[in-house]
């Protein structure tokens, strides 16, 4: 997984980078190597907002884009929250794909029904 971390008027330190990569190891094992993750960090300019440190993640997968957004008083805590939310979304997406793949096909095919019917009777279409 390719990770890109951007800071909007916030410096992205090595500590934040290493923390994000360490927290995202679980997610990176569940997605393709071609997946692209963009993390955007910024500070809310309004001083009355208590949860001013904001983290947003956008994960681009094949056919779907997952987004997560969280805020808290500390940047690392915001990052932890957004990674947890993204991990939950990835797990749900993988379960949906697995459920579609494992769904049983129709038990009786229309061609088989037509062969089994007596020659004089009509078979209703499915």
Secondary structure, DSSP 8 states (H G I E B T S, - for coil): -EEEEEEESS---HHHHHHHHHHTHHHHHHS-TT-EEEEEEEE-S-TT-S--EEEEEEEEETTEEEEEEEEESSHHHHHHHHHHHHHHHHHHHHHHHHHHHHS---SS-HHHHHHHS-TTS-----
